[in-house]
């Protein structure tokens, strides 16, 4: 792939980011932390104005968007503390050792440094938390990388308004010019991704677009890492004993999780495997009651969901538990009520091609499984990678002492091989913003199954390791100096230990 010249407008954007990269990388962790907190404060101060735009552009509720602004601010503050802690730098120091087991060892010190300018393609379904200043943007800036955000076409006015708030806060905090910029247009995003000055990409969206962008990043003359969060159907397994113990509670939680935000969440439970003859369908009908319709994000998404829903309902053996539907208004917007269907495992297998793909909207499928089915074998049979997998167990099963304990352990192991987060007795919607969170999974959930877009490990995507050998102290990064002026964790290998490696395991 040859690099084509950018338009004058995009050239100015990328040039500013490239010029800002060394200056921004050199800023102290405390300074970057203060800047992130300043952005968080500014977003919360502007919340009423921003949420007003967001409800109009996306159809999401005011309550949902208010919560999303708070979540976005929390993410920024979490990364501020992560910066000051410094553990993400993974600073390692191996002191020189003349008596090393393999001959004299030089002084070697390793730390992570920022990649450089990064482009982030924002999401439609989280207009704050995964958009202009969402989790990807927060981790990119925390890493010390200049950020170019490609705004989502579903909420352009909100993107501009959010960018204005963030840019003003970063400037007031003393961050260099070019550290944060916003662009519009799919082709503009592609052109910037191809530019050799861009060192990584991030994306949240569909499998098709994510794969296209990932391929572009990989086929550049100098390939770059691309971190995409794509599609996920998030299977749920509900045991017969769990249903017998609390069918109404499970049904209520399931309906809420499927219907929330019109099912336009990457963690929506798309499939639930339940025992054949279960009372759960009846409990779901009772829990659903009179569900209000909810506007889908935009006409394109509404049309796609309507087509997908019709194809699923037309598959052999499918029967509605909750019929649901989609109503289109005069502007082309779709207003949906949840659809939940049931199908036998045999019919699910026969109709796999029509049923197994994600339905982006308020729809989920109950798969009725005969007694004695090997549940662990169902995951590789139907799915590749997913963000989440969930188990609902009875109180006795949760102790690990029931007759089916071995089967359940095998299912947990199967899930852990194919998802990024395994949940018990809960629902995957609602991703906690916390240091240990894992929001990723094997393809096609993400383009890189060792990464996460939520949690403090997200910062590592935009760093790379560098080792310094026999470097004079004056030329070492502060995190690697013996006096440790930043106070970061340092993993130190002193001289003289190498000849004792493995001795504890010798006969």
C-alpha positions in Angstrom: 0.0 0.0 0.0 1.5 3.4 -1.0 0.8 6.4 1.1 -1.2 9.1 -0.6 -0.9 12.8 0.3 -3.6 14.0 2.7 -5.9 16.9 2.1 -4.6 20.2 3.4 -7.0 20.1 6.3 -6.0 16.5 7.4 -2.3 17.2 6.7 -2.5 20.0 9.3 -4.2 17.7 11.8 -1.6 14.9 11.5 1.3 17.3 11.4 0.1 18.9 14.7 -0.2 15.5 16.3 3.2 14.4 15.1 4.8 17.6 16.4 3.1 17.2 19.7 4.2 13.6 20.2 7.7 14.1 21.7 6.5 17.0 23.8 3.5 15.1 25.2 5.5 12.0 25.8 7.9 14.0 27.9 5.2 15.5 30.2 5.3 14.2 33.7 2.8 11.6 34.9 1.3 14.1 37.5 0.8 16.7 34.8 -1.0 14.3 32.5 -3.1 13.1 35.4 -4.1 16.7 36.3 -5.1 17.2 32.6 -7.3 14.1 32.6 -9.0 15.1 35.8 -9.6 18.6 34.3 -11.3 17.0 31.3 -13.4 14.9 33.6 -14.5 17.9 35.6 -15.3 19.9 32.5 -17.4 17.1 31.1 -19.5 16.9 34.2 -19.9 20.7 34.4 -21.2 20.6 30.8 -23.3 17.5 31.3 -26.7 19.1 31.0 -25.8 20.8 27.7 -24.1 17.7 26.3 -26.9 15.3 27.3 -29.5 17.5 25.7 -27.7 17.2 22.4 -27.2 13.5 22.9 -30.8 12.6 23.6 -31.9 14.4 20.4 -29.2 12.9 18.2 -29.3 9.3 19.5 -32.7 8.6 21.0 -31.1 7.3 24.1 -32.7 8.4 27.4 -31.6 11.3 29.5 -31.0 8.9 32.5 -28.8 6.6 30.4 -26.7 9.5 29.0 -26.3 11.2 32.4 -24.9 8.0 33.7 -22.6 7.7 30.7 -21.1 11.1 31.3 -20.4 10.1 34.9 -18.8 6.8 33.7 -16.7 8.8 31.2 -15.4 11.1 34.0 -14.7 8.1 36.2 -12.6 6.5 33.5 -10.5 9.6 33.1 -10.0 9.9 36.9 -9.1 6.2 37.1 -6.4 6.7 34.5 -5.1 9.7 36.3 -4.4 7.6 39.4 -2.9 4.9 37.1 -0.4 7.4 35.8 0.8 8.5 39.2 1.0 4.9 40.4 3.3 4.0 37.5 2.8 0.2 37.5 1.7 0.3 33.9 5.3 1.3 32.9 6.5 -2.2 34.0 9.9 -0.8 34.9 12.5 -3.6 35.2 16.1 -3.3 36.3 18.7 -6.0 36.0 21.9 -4.9 37.6 25.3 -5.7 36.0 26.5 -9.0 37.2 30.1 -10.2 36.6 29.2 -13.6 38.1 26.1 -14.2 35.9 25.3 -17.8 35.1 25.9 -17.3 31.3 28.9 -15.0 31.6 29.1 -11.3 32.6 25.7 -9.6 32.4 25.4 -5.9 31.5 23.2 -3.5 33.3 19.8 -3.7 31.4 16.7 -1.6 32.2 13.4 -1.8 30.5 10.4 0.4 30.5 7.4 1.3 28.3 7.2 4.5 26.3 4.3 6.1 24.2 3.8 4.8 20.7 3.0 8.3 19.1 -0.1 9.7 17.4 -3.1 7.4 17.5 -6.5 7.6 15.7 -9.6 6.4 17.6 -12.8 5.6 15.6 -15.6 6.4 18.0 -18.8 4.3 18.6 -22.4 5.0 17.9 -24.0 3.2 20.8 -22.0 4.9 23.6 -21.9 8.6 22.6 -19.8 9.4 25.7 -18.2 6.2 27.1 -16.8 4.9 23.8 -16.9 8.1 21.8 -14.9 11.3 21.7 -13.6 11.2 25.2 -14.5 7.6 26.1 -12.3 4.8 27.4 -10.1 4.4 24.3 -9.5 8.2 24.2 -8.7 8.3 27.9 -6.2 5.4 27.7 -4.5 6.9 24.6 -4.0 10.3 26.3 -3.0 8.6 29.6 -0.3 6.7 27.6 1.1 10.0 26.4 0.0 9.6 22.8 -1.5 12.5 20.8 -5.1 11.6 19.9 -7.1 12.1 16.7 -10.7 11.1 17.1 -12.8 10.2 14.1 -16.3 11.3 15.1 -19.2 8.9 14.6 -21.7 10.1 12.0 -24.6 9.2 14.3 -23.9 12.0 16.7 -21.8 14.7 14.9 -23.1 17.7 16.9 -22.5 16.0 20.2 -19.0 15.0 19.0 -18.1 18.6 18.2 -19.6 19.8 21.6 -17.7 17.2 23.5 -14.5 17.9 21.7 -14.8 21.6 22.4 -15.1 20.9 26.1 -12.2 18.5 26.2 -9.9 20.6 24.1 -10.4 23.7 26.3 -9.7 21.7 29.4 -6.5 20.2 28.0 -5.3 23.6 26.9 -6.0 25.1 30.2 -4.1 22.3 31.9 -1.0 23.2 29.8 -1.0 20.3 27.4 0.7 20.9 24.1 -1.1 22.0 20.9 -2.1 19.0 18.8 -2.5 16.6 21.6 -6.2 16.2 20.9 -8.1 16.8 17.6 -11.4 15.7 16.0 -12.1 14.9 12.4 -15.3 13.9 10.6 -16.0 11.5 7.7 -15.2 7.8 7.1 -12.8 8.5 4.2 -11.0 11.1 6.4 -10.5 8.4 9.0 -9.2 5.9 6.5 -6.8 8.5 5.1 -5.4 9.3 8.5 -5.1 5.6 9.4 -2.9 5.1 6.4 -0.6 8.0 7.2 2.9 6.8 8.4 2.9 9.2 11.2 0.0 7.4 12.9 1.3 4.7 15.1 -1.9 2.8 16.2 -5.6 2.7 15.8 -8.6 2.0 18.0 -12.2 1.2 17.0 -15.6 0.2 18.5 -18.2 -0.9 16.0 -19.3 -3.6 13.5 -17.3 -6.6 12.5 -17.3 -5.6 8.8 -16.0 -2.1 9.3 -13.6 -3.2 12.0 -12.1 -5.9 9.8 -11.7 -3.3 7.0 -9.8 -0.9 9.2 -7.7 -3.7 10.8 -6.7 -4.9 7.3 -5.7 -1.4 6.3 -3.6 -1.0 9.5 -1.9 -4.4 8.8 -1.3 -3.8 5.1 0.6 -0.5 5.5 4.2 -0.6 4.5 5.0 -0.3 8.2 2.0 -2.2 9.9 0.7 -0.7 13.1 -1.4 -2.2 15.9 -5.1 -1.9 15.6 -7.4 -2.5 18.6 -11.0 -3.1 17.5 -13.9 -4.1 19.6 -16.4 -5.7 17.1 -19.2 -8.2 17.5 -20.4 -10.4 20.4 -23.5 -12.5 21.1 -22.6 -13.2 24.8 -24.1 -16.6 25.5 -25.8 -17.4 28.8 -26.2 -20.8 30.4 -29.0 -21.2 32.9 -29.2 -24.5 34.8 -32.5 -26.2 35.6 -31.8 -25.9 39.3 -31.3 -22.1 39.0 -34.6 -21.8 37.2 -36.4 -23.9 39.8 -34.9 -21.7 42.5 -35.5 -18.2 41.1 -37.2 -18.3 37.7 -38.9 -14.9 38.2 -35.7 -13.2 39.2 -33.8 -14.6 36.3 -36.6 -13.7 33.9 -36.7 -10.1 35.1 -33.0 -9.7 34.8 -32.9 -11.3 31.4 -35.6 -9.0 30.0 -34.0 -5.9 31.5 -30.6 -6.8 30.0 -32.0 -7.5 26.5 -34.3 -4.5 26.4 -31.9 -1.9 27.9 -30.9 0.9 25.5 -33.0 -1.0 22.9 -30.5 -3.9 23.0 -27.9 -1.8 21.3 -25.1 -2.9 23.6 -22.1 -5.0 22.7 -22.7 -7.0 25.9 -26.4 -7.8 25.4 -27.1 -11.5 26.0 -27.9 -12.7 22.5 -28.5 -16.4 23.4 -29.6 -18.2 26.6 -29.2 -22.0 26.8 -31.9 -23.5 29.1 -33.3 -26.9 29.9 -35.9 -28.3 27.6 -39.4 -27.9 29.2 -38.2 -25.1 31.3 -40.8 -22.6 32.9 -38.5 -19.7 32.0 -40.4 -18.7 28.8 -43.6 -18.2 30.9 -41.7 -16.3 33.5 -40.2 -14.1 30.8 -43.6 -13.3 29.4 -44.8 -12.4 32.9 -41.7 -10.2 33.5 -42.0 -8.4 30.1 -45.4 -6.9 30.9 -46.0 -3.7 28.8 -42.6 -2.7 27.6 -42.3 0.7 26.2 -40.9 1.1 22.7 -37.4 2.6 22.4 -35.9 4.5 19.4 -33.0 2.8 17.8 -29.9 4.9 17.2 -30.4 5.8 13.6 -32.5 4.7 10.5 -29.7 2.6 9.2 -29.4 0.6 12.4 -33.2 0.3 12.6 -33.5 -1.0 9.1 -30.7 -3.5 9.7 -32.3 -4.7 12.9 -35.7 -5.1 11.3 -34.3 -7.2 8.5 -32.3 -9.4 11.0 -35.3 -9.8 13.2 -37.5 -10.9 10.3 -34.9 -13.4 9.1 -34.7 -14.9 12.6 -38.4 -15.2 13.0 -38.6 -17.0 9.6 -36.1 -19.7 10.6 -37.6 -23.2 11.0 -38.7 -24.2 14.5 -38.6 -20.6 15.9 -41.5 -19.6 18.1 -41.9 -16.2 19.8 -41.9 -15.9 23.5 -42.3 -12.1 23.2 -43.3 -11.0 19.7 -41.9 -7.5 19.9 -41.7 -5.4 16.7 -40.3 -2.3 15.0 -42.3 0.8 14.1 -40.9 3.3 11.6 -41.8 7.0 11.9 -42.0 9.6 9.2 -38.3 10.4 9.6 -37.2 6.8 9.1 -36.4 6.2 12.7 -37.2 2.8 14.1 -39.0 2.3 17.4 -38.5 -1.2 18.8 -40.0 -3.4 21.5 -38.1 -6.5 22.6 -38.4 -9.8 20.7 -37.5 -13.0 22.5 -37.8 -16.3 20.8 -37.3 -20.0 21.7 -36.0 -22.8 19.5 -34.9 -26.4 20.2 -31.3 -27.3 20.1 -31.9 -29.4 17.0 -33.6 -26.6 15.2 -30.9 -24.2 16.3 -28.3 -26.5 14.8 -30.3 -26.8 11.6 -30.8 -23.0 11.4 -27.4 -22.0 12.6 -26.6 -19.9 9.5 -29.7 -17.8 10.0 -29.7 -17.7 13.8 -26.1 -17.5 15.2 -25.0 -14.0 14.1 -25.5 -11.0 16.3 -28.8 -9.1 16.1 -27.9 -5.5 17.1 -31.1 -4.5 18.9 -33.5 -5.8 21.5 -33.7 -9.5 20.5 -32.5 -12.7 22.2 -32.9 -16.4 21.6 -33.6 -19.1 24.1 -32.1 -22.4 23.0 -33.8 -25.4 24.7 -31.3 -28.1 25.5 -32.2 -31.8 26.2 -31.1 -33.3 29.5 -27.7 -34.9 29.3 -26.3 -32.5 26.6 -22.6 -31.7 26.9 -22.9 -28.0 27.5 -19.1 -27.4 27.3 -19.2 -28.7 23.7 -21.8 -26.1 22.7 -19.4 -23.2 22.8 -16.9 -24.3 20.1 -19.8 -25.7 18.1 -21.6 -22.4 17.7 -19.2 -19.6 18.5 -15.8 -18.2 17.9 -14.9 -15.4 20.4 -17.2 -13.3 22.6 -16.8 -10.5 25.1 -18.7 -12.4 27.8 -20.1 -15.7 28.8 -22.5 -16.1 31.8 -23.6 -18.9 34.1 -26.7 -18.9 36.3 -26.4 -21.5 39.0 -28.5 -22.5 42.0 -27.2 -21.8 45.5 -26.1 -25.5 45.9 -24.4 -25.5 42.5 -22.4 -22.4 43.4 -20.7 -24.3 46.2 -19.1 -26.7 43.6 -20.4 -29.8 45.5 -23.3 -30.9 43.4 -23.4 -34.0 41.1 -23.0 -31.8 38.0 -20.0 -30.0 39.4 -17.6 -31.6 36.9 -19.8 -30.6 34.0 -20.1 -27.0 35.3 -16.3 -26.8 35.7 -15.9 -28.0 32.2 -18.3 -25.4 31.0 -16.5 -22.6 32.8 -13.2 -23.8 31.2 -14.8 -23.8 27.8 -16.2 -20.3 28.3 -12.8 -19.0 29.5 -11.2 -20.2 26.2 -13.7 -18.2 24.1 -14.6 -15.1 26.1 -12.9 -12.3 27.9 -15.2 -12.2 31.0 -17.0 -15.0 32.7 -19.9 -14.0 34.9 -21.9 -15.9 37.5 -25.5 -15.2 38.4 -25.6 -11.8 36.8 -25.9 -10.1 33.4 -23.2 -8.9 31.0 -24.7 -5.5 30.3 -23.2 -2.9 32.6 -19.3 -3.1 32.3 -17.8 -2.0 35.6 -15.1 0.6 35.2 -12.5 -0.8 37.5 -8.8 -1.8 37.3 -9.3 -5.5 36.9 -12.0 -5.3 34.2 -11.5 -7.2 30.9 -13.5 -5.9 28.0 -12.2 -7.9 25.1 -12.1 -11.5 23.8 -11.0 -13.7 20.9 -12.0 -12.8 17.3 -14.6 -11.6 16.3 -15.2 -10.0 19.6 -11.9 -8.0 19.2 -9.0 -7.8 16.8 -6.6 -8.5 19.6 -7.6 -11.0 22.2 -4.9 -10.1 24.7 -6.1 -6.5 25.1 -8.9 -4.7 26.9 -10.7 -1.4 26.2 -11.9 -1.0 29.8 -9.8 -1.2 33.0 -6.3 0.1 33.7 -4.6 -2.5 31.4 -6.1 -0.6 28.4 -3.3 1.9 28.6 -0.8 -0.8 27.6 -2.2 -0.9 24.1 -0.5 2.4 23.3 2.9 1.8 24.7 5.9 -0.2 23.6 8.9 -1.5 25.6 12.4 -0.2 25.3 15.5 -1.6 27.0 18.5 0.5 27.9 21.9 -1.3 28.3 24.7 0.2 30.3 23.1 3.6 30.1 24.6 6.4 32.2 22.1 7.5 34.8 21.7 11.0 33.2 20.3 9.4 30.1 17.9 7.0 31.7 14.1 7.6 31.8 13.2 8.7 35.3 11.3 5.4 35.9 14.5 3.5 35.5 16.8 5.5 37.7 18.2 4.1 41.0 16.8 7.1 43.0 13.3 6.5 41.4 12.2 10.1 41.4 8.7 9.1 40.2 8.3 6.5 43.0 7.0 3.9 40.5 7.2 0.1 41.1 10.5 -1.3 39.9 11.2 -5.0 39.4 14.8 -5.4 40.4 17.1 -8.4 39.6 20.2 -7.9 41.8 23.6 -9.3 41.0 24.4 -12.8 42.2 20.9 -14.4 42.0 21.2 -16.2 38.6 23.0 -19.3 39.9 20.2 -20.0 42.3 17.4 -19.9 39.6 15.4 -23.2 39.6 17.3 -24.6 42.6 14.2 -25.0 44.7 12.9 -27.5 42.1 16.0 -29.7 41.9 16.1 -33.1 43.4 
